[in-house]
């Protein structure tokens, strides 16, 4: 259980949700031993978890204008994107309304005409959506861990269908070897280029695209150093951890 004062507790059909405050940070929890998201009160746009920092490697390619975030949590990734990418349009999809309410009420999620939030299952939204995006972030999380739908072929195909030409899917994954192998098999069948970045937290971040992703090019290495200075995260270190799996 996260430490701190309990600010909020609620329950819906999918389980419990708690918000804690220890004075310096706020934490979102979906279960007794769970710390789904952490927000520094002094700098709400700072990404605390290493895997969320690594997900920003997706910014090394053409600067995105339209981004789709599947899974909201406390809104950590959106706060960071809004701070560092001016003028972007973000569409966020979250399954649980109480998670959306918590992000807006307790985690400083900015109100903006350039941010649209939909309460829906990610797979249902993808089936009905007709827009295409430069960058798709997928981070679907339940009390028991990362949602297994993320490693299903139909879900990955739906994400691929919503990418613009040259677009990139960035997917956070945490699970056992069998689920990881399933994700690897399906992503290799759908995308031309697939890479994996491991983190010390145990998460793996997948980068998939129809065009070749040359993470070792001098241009990308220079871009990683520039973004590292701008963001305050060691993107160049995460770049070195990338393993091409296709």
N, C-alpha and C positions, 0 to 999 in steps of 0.2 A: 504494500500500500504506500503510495507517495506520502511524503511528510508535509505537514503544514495544516493550516486551518481549512476546514471544509466550507467552501463558499456556496456550493450548489450540488444538489442531488436530485436525480429524476430517473424514471424507468419507462421504457416503452416495450413493444413486443419483442425487440431484439436484445433487451438486457438493460443493465444499469449504466448510468453515466455520472461521473463526479468531477468537480472542479476544485482544486486545492490551491492555496496561496501560502507561500512560506516567507513572504516579505520581499524577496528578490525576484521570484518567478512564480508563474502560474502553471499548473499541470492539469491536463485532461486525462481522465482514466475511464476505461471501459470495464475494468474488472479489479478484483482484490489485489492482484500482483502486477497490474498493468499500468504503464506510464505511456500513454499513446502519443502525447505531445507536450512539449515544454515551451513556455514563452517567457523571455526575459522582460520584466516590466520596464526596465530602463531603456531597452532597445528591442521592441516587439518584432522588428523585421529581421533580427539576427537568428540564423538557423543553428539550433543547439546540437541536433543530432548529426553525426557524420554522414549518414546515408542521404539526408536531405541536402547537405552541402554537395555531395557527389552527384546528386541528380542534376545540379546546375551545369554539369559538363555539357548538357544539351544546348547551352547557350553559345558554345564555341563555334557553331555553324552560322549560317546566315541569321542575322538578328531577327528574332520572331516578332510578328505583329499580332497574330492571333494564337492564343494558347488555350488548350482545354485541360482542366485539372479534374481528374476522376478520383473522387475522394477528397474531403475537405479537412477533416480533423479540426484542429484549432485555427486553421488558416495560415500556418507557418509559411508554406511555400508561396502562397499568394501575397502575403505581406512583403516577403523578400523581393518577389518579382515586381510588385508595384513600386517599391522604393528604387530599384535599380534600372528598371526598363520603363522609361516615360512613354506614354502614348499607346501602350499595348492594350489589347482587348482580351479579357480573360473570361472564359465560361467555366464555372465550377459545378460539379455534380456530386451531390451527397445523398445517401440513402435515407438518413434519419434527420427529421426536422429538429429534434432536440440537439443534435450536433451543430446544425446550422445556427440555431438560437444561441447556443453556448459560445460559438466562435464570435458572433456579433456582440453578445452581451458581456463577455468576460475576457476576450482575447484580442481586443483592439482591431478587429477586422474592419478595414476602412470601407466606408460607403462610397461608391463611385458609379457613374454612368457607364464606365468601361468594365465593370464587373457584374456579371449575371450569374446568379446562383439558382440551380434547379434541384428540387427535392425529388430524386428518382433513383432507381437502380441504374448503375452505370451501363450495364448491358442493354437495358431497355432504352435508355437515352441514345446510345450509339445506333440502335436499330432505327430510331425515328429521326435522328438529326440528319440534316442535309448539308451542313457547313463543313468546310475543310480547314485544317489547322496546320500552322507551321510546326507546332510542338505540342505533343500530348504527354502529360504526366499522369501516370496511373499509380495510385497508392491507396488501395482499398484494404481497410483494416477493420476487423471485428474483434470482440473480446478474446477469442481464442487464437488470434493471430491474423496474418495477411489472408484476405479472402481468396479461396482456391480458384474462383472463377478467372482470376488473372492468368492462370497457366493453361486455360482451356483454349483449344484451337479457334472455336467460334468467336470468343472474345478478342483474341489477337487479330483475327481477320477483320472484325468490326472496327478495331482501332486503326488498322492499316487502311481501311476504306475511307476513313475520315482525315487522313493525312494529305496535305498538299504535296505536289511534286517536290522532292527534296526534303520533305518533313521527317521528323524524328519522333519515335515513341520512346519515352523514358519510363521504366517500370520498376518499382521497388518490390523486391521479393524476399521472403523469409519463410523457410520451410525445410522439410526433410529431403533426403537425397532423391527419393522417388518423385516428389513434386518438382524438384529442380530439374530432373532429367526430362520430365514431361514438358516443362516450360522450354527447355533447350530444344527438344525435338520439334515442337510446334512452331516456335519462332524461326527455326532454321528452314522449315518448310514454307513459311510465308514471306519472310524478308530476305533481301539480298545480302544485307550486312547486319550482323548481330555481335555485340560485345558485352562483356560482363565485368563489372567493377565490384570487388569484394570490399567489405568494410569491417572494422574491428568490432562493430556491434553485432556482427553475424548476418546482417542483411547483404543481399546482392542487388546491384542496380543494373538493369538491362537497358542497353541502347540498341534500337532496331530501326532500320530504314530500308527503303527500296533502292536507294542509291548507295554507292560505296562510302563507308565512313572511315577515312584514313586518319585515325587518331595520332599517328606518329609523324604526320607531316610537319615540317618546320613552321608553316603558317599556323597550324593549330597549337603547336607548342608555344609560339609567341602569343597567341590569343589567350591561352591558359594563364600565362604569366600576367598578362594585362588584366584579365578578369580577376585573378587572385588578388592583385593590388586593389582593384576597385571594390571587390566584395569583402575582402578580409578573410577569405577561406583559401586553403592550399589546393586549388584546383589542379595545379601542375603536379602535385603528389598523387592525386586521384587518377590523373591521366596516365601516370606511370604504372598504376595497378591494373589498368584495363587489359583484359584478355579477350582476344577475338575468338568467338566460337563458331564463326562462319566467315 
